[in-house]
Amino acid sequence: MKIALIILSILLYAASGYFIKLLLGKLSGIKDQKTDYIGMTIGYSERLLTIIFVIFNQYTALGLIIAAKSILRFPAGERESKVHKESEYVLVGTMLSLVFGILNGLLVLYTLNY
């Protein structure tokens, strides 16, 4: 049973980036979105940090992830509505990433204590 939970955790971690990308694409209404996978790489890093924080019972450290994202800046001169939409997109992606990371961290924690 423990091995099945470990495999499930790895699969959840691996598939979470593609699921979040698909969900954000549907929410934003952008079809056939081309990407350089930078955002997905950042998301995987966020989820890995989240899993580590949950395993070590450091839930307050999750604020570090949100604080790191808050320093994200958009180019000057952009229209306010475009900046607002990009901010919402990043915020939704971060929140989804945190949810997947916390769930995955709790699964790993449960597996370790099983």
C-alpha positions, 0 to 999 in steps of 0.5 A: 500500500505504501508503494502505491501511495508513493507512486500516486504522489509522484504521478500527482506531482508530475501531472499537476503542471499539465492540469493547471496549464489546461485549467488556466487555458480554459479560464483565460479563453486562450486556445493553442497557447504557445509557451516556453514552459518557464511558468510551468517550471516555476510552478513545479518549483512552487509545488516542490517547496510546498510539499517540503514545507508541509512535510516539515509542518512549516505551513507559515512558510507557504507565505514565502511562495506568495511573497515571492510571487508578489514581487512579480512586475509587469513592464511599464507602459502596459495598459492597466487592463492587460496588467490586471488580467496577467496578475489574475492569471498569475494569482490563479496559477499560484493558488492552484499550484498551492492547492496541488502542493498542499494535497501532495504534501499531505499525501506524502506525510500520510504515506510516511506515517502509514 
